[in-house]
Amino acid sequence: MFLTGFDAPTLNTLFVDKNLRYHGLMQAYSRTNRIYDATKTFGNIVTFRNLEDATVEAITLFGDNNTKNVVLEKSYDEYMDGFTDPTSGEARRGYLEITKELEQKFPNPDEIEREKDKKEFAKLFGEYLRAESVLQNYDEFSALKALQDLDIDDNEAVEEFKSKHYLDDEKFENLKNEKIPSERLIQDYKSTYNDIREWIRTQKTSNEKESSNIDWNDIVFEVDLLKSQEINLDYILELIFEHNKKVKDKVALVEEVRRLIRASLGNRAKESLIVDFINQTNLDDIGDKASIIDGFYKFAQTEQKKEANELIVEENLNEEATKRYMMTSLKREYASENGTELNSILPKMSPLNSQYLTKKQSVFQKIALFVEKFKGVGGKL
């Protein structure tokens, strides 16, 4: 009775012990396909019957002969080592080959300066993100990623790891032989990838575009894949607490936090805010993770008020209208030029004045940056 006609986004796993066929099979499998924010990006089917042929038949019936090659994923080994697409005949590179090329060509992403290299890196790292997003569905890949943080010399930890991931000695040894980039390097790659995207979007001037012979039209930045791996602000704050407990070195802590933030799309604008919090706070006085989160939000709300007032004075804006416009923008998490809200905050000036549009655009850009920095911290102005 629960196989058709209901919508349950929180349903994660369906256990099947029945010989399903055709539309019944498709409807049953589809029960788990509702995405539930970041906590559920896919569902799971655990079947106690051999339904592979029935699944292929159902997919072919409701699609065509090639649909099964698109819908059904390959094995873990094929995605790691590469395979030939049966539909197009195209050779698909595996994760290991992609990461090997990344580390060989770009061992230090901070040194990528030429536009040609920026494009090559953006294309290659986009390929990496696509390969990784598929592999995240596999338990073997989760184990491989977790292995990077394991102390191999700690026998008790090793045995616990093997038990948790259902690995025998042979599988564990095979896993150890798989070489993948460190999480630290991947964070640096993400940071550079975000920097290049931002450079293309805002910083590359018209003169540079005209003089450049590099065509970027074939590069698609995998923003959605980056967002699916996004680290939220609370998690970053908890890492600050944990790091400070282990190493009492604010310089090293700031460096590590900067690396983490720059790899994040959603928190890049908060870099200076978080760094100021670290430098202006006695972290040793904070007793637990909840307290550091609470402390940061109080600090951020104070800075928010301070910077709002400074901006109003600096630009000679209408205080009441500006605060109203800022609060509206913070609530919707972006500043908008539409409507009359922006015009109402500007100092009295004729729209015919040659400086009017320049002033309006300058104020808008500053408020947009203000909103990016403080959205999500709460508080009032």
N, C-alpha and C positions, 0 to 999 in steps of 0.2 A: 504493500500500500504506500510505502514511502519512496518508491522508485520513480514516480511521475507526479507532475502537477504541483510541486512545491519549490520554493526558493529559500535555500539555507546557506548564506555566504560563509557561516562559521563551520560548516561541515568540512572536515579535513580529509577523512579516510573512509572509504567504502570497502567492506569485506564481502567478497562474493563467493558463495558456495552453491552455485546454481548454473546450469547450462543455458546461458542467455544467448539470444540470437537477434540479428537485424535491429529493428527499431527499439526493441526492449533492451538490448545491450547498449545501444547508443544513449538512450534516455537514462539508463542506470549509471553509466560512466559519467554522464554530464552533470550528475547531482553534485559532484565535488569541484566543478570548474568555476564557481563564483569566487572572484578575488575579494579578499577581505583586508583592506589597507596593506601596510607593510608586513603584517603578521602572517598573511597567507597569500603567496603569489602563485600557488598551484595546489591542486588536490592530489590525493593518492588513491590508487586502486590496488587492493591486495586480494588476489584471486587464488582459491584453492582448487580450481579446475583449470585444465589446459584450454584456454579460450583464445589462443593466438590466431588460429585459422578462422574462428568465428568473428574475431575482431577485424581481420583483414577483409573478410567477406562483407561485413556490415559497412566498413569504410568505403569499399569499392562500390557497393550498391547505392549509397547515398552521395558518392562523388564520382570518380572515374577510376580507370586502371592505375593512374599515376598518383592518385590521392594518398594511397597508403605510404608512398615514399616521402610524402610531405608531412603527413600527420604522425606517423610512427617514428620515434626517435631511434637512432642507432645505438649500438652498444657503447659502454664506457670506454673500452679500448679503442674503438673506432674514432671517437671524439678526441681521445688523447693522442693517437698515432696518425690520424688522417684516414680518409676513405674517398671513394669515387662515387659521386652522386648518380644513382641509377636513372634518374629522370633526364638530367642534362648531360651526363657523361663528364661533368667537370670534376677535377680533382680538388678535394677540400682538405686544406692543411689541418693537421692536428694541433692541439694545445701545446704540446711539447716543442714542436717545430717553431711555432709562433713565439713562444717565450724565449727559445734559444736565440732566434734572430733579434728579438728585442734587446736582450742582454749583450749580444755581440755588437750591434750597431749603436746602441744608446746605453752604455754602462753608467754614464752620469747624465741624467736628463737635464741638469742645470746648465750643461754646456751646449745645449741645442740653441744655436743663435741664427744660423742662416735660414732664410725662408724656405729654401729647398728641403733642408733637414726637418724643419717644422712640419712641412706637409707630409714628408715620408713617415715621420713619427706619428702624426695624427692618424694617418691611414693604418699603420701597423698596430697602434694601440687600440683603435676602433675594432680591428679584427680580433685582438686579444679579448676585449670586453664581450664581443659576441660569442666567442668560444667559451669563455668562463661562465657566461649566463646560462648556457645549456648544461654545462658540467655541474652546476650547483644543484641540479636535480638528482645527482647521483650520490649515494652514501659513500662510495669509494673516494670521491673527490672531497667530501666533507672530512673524511679520515685523513686524507693527504694534507689538507690545509691545517687540520688540528695537530698533525705530526710535527709541524714546524715549531711549535711551542713546547714540545715534549723534551724532557731531559733524558736522553738515551742511556745515560749512565746510572739512572735511578731505576733499579730493577722493579721495585714495587710500583712505580709510576708506569713503567712499560707494561707490566702485567695488567694493571688497571685499564690502560689504554686499549690493549688487545681485547680485553673482555668487553669493554664498552662498544667497540667497533666490530666485534665478532670476527677477529682475525686470528688465524693460527700462525705458527712460526714462519711458515713459508710465505704467506701473504704479507706478514709484517716486514719480512726482509725485502720482498719485492717493492713494498711501499717506500721503504727507506732508500731504495735505489732511484726512485723518481725524483729528479731535481727540478724544483720550481723556484721562481723568484721569491725573495723574502717579502714579508708584508710591508716592511719599511720601504723597500724599493718600489713596490706597487703603489704605495702612497705618494712617493715622489713622482712616479709616472702620471698618476691621476692629477697631481698638482700642476705638472707641466702641460698636460692635456687641457685642463681647465684654463690655464694661462693663455695657451694658443687660441683656444676658442674665444676667450675674452678679447684677445688682441685682434682677431679677425673681425669680431663683432663691433668693437668700439674704438680701438686704438690705432688701427691701421688707417693712415690718412688717405685722402683722395689722391694726393700726389704720389704716395707709395703705390697705390693701386694702379695708377696710370703708368708708372715706370716699371712695374713688376711684370715679368713674363710667366709667372707661376699662376696656373689656373686652379682655383680652389673649388670649382663647381662640382667636382666629382667626390668631394670629401663630405661625408655625413657624420656629424658629431653625435655620438651615442648618448645623448642627454638622458633619455629614459632609463638606459641601463645603469648609468651613474646614479640616478635617483633611487633606483631599486636597491642600491648598496649603501644608501646614505646613512651616515652616522648622526644620530640626533644630538642636540646640545647637552642634554642631561648625561648622556654616555661620555661625552668629552669631559664634562665636569667631574664625573666619577673617576675617570682615568687620571685627572689632575690630583685628586685625593690619593689614589693608590700610588701614583708615582712619587708624590711628596713623602709618603710614609717610608718608601724604600730608599730614595736618594734625596738628601737635603741640599739640593743644588738648583736654585731658581733659573740660572742661565741654561742649564741642560733641560730643565722642565719647559721653559719657554720655547726652546728650539724644537723639542718633541711636539709640543702643542701646535706650533706654527705649521709643522709638517702635516699633522693630522687635519687641521682646519683647511689648509690650502687644497687638500685632496677632496674636500667636501664642497658640493655645489651650494648647499643651503646655508652654510655657516661661514663662508669666506669673508663676507662683509663684517662679521663679528670678530675678526682676528684681533684688531687693536683693542676692542672692548675686553676680550678675554685675557689678553696679555696685560692690560692695565690692572685688571682684577688680581692677577697673580702677583704683580709687582707691588701693589698697594695693600695686599692682605697678608696677615700673618697666618699662613696655612697651618702652622703647627698648633694653633689654638682651635682648629676645627676638628671636632670629635668623630664625625661620621659623614657618610655620603649625602644624607638628607640635608645636613647642615651646610655643606659646601654648595649644594644646589640653591638652598634658601638664601645663603649669603651672596651668591652671584646675582640672583634676581633683584635683591635689594640694592646692591651696588649698581646694577644696570639701570634700574629705575631712577636712581639718583643722578647718574650720568645723563640719562635721557632728558630729564628736566633741565639740567644744567646746559646741555648742548642746544636744546630747543630755545631757551632764553637767549643764549649767545647768538644764535642764528637770527632771531627776531631783531635784536639790537643791531647786529652787524649790517643787516640788510634793510633796516628801518621799516619793518613790516607791521601790519595791523595785528596787534598781539592776540586779541580775542579771536579774530577770523583765522589767524595762522594756527593757533592751537586747535581750533575746531577742525581745520583742514588736516592737520597732522594726525589727530586722533582718528579721524575717518580713514586716512590712508594706512595707519598702523593696524586698524581693525581689519581692513580688506587686504593688507599686506603688500600694497603697492600704491604709488602716487599716480594720480591721473591728471592729464591736462584738459580733459573734457569738462564741459559745463563752465560755470562762472566762479566756482570755488577758488581757483588759483588766482583769477583776476582780482577777487575781493581782498586778498591778503597783501597785494602790492602797495607800495607807497603811491600817493596821489601823483599821477602822471598821465598826460594825454596819450591815448593810443597812437596819435599821429607823431608823437615825439620819436625821433630816430633811435633813441636809447631804450624805448619801451620794450620791444621784442627781445632785445639783448638782456635786459634786466629780468624779464619774465622767464626766459630760458635758463638764465644763471640761477635764479631762485628755485626753479623747478628741479634742476639737476641736484642742487644741494639738499633739497627736501627728499628727493628720491633716494639719495645716498643715506640720509638720516633714517628713512623708513627701512631700508635694507639692513641697516646696522641694528636697529632697535625692535624690529617686528618680533613678536612672540615673547617679549620680556614682561609685558603687562604694565600696570601702573597708570598714573594720570599725569597730565601736564599742568 
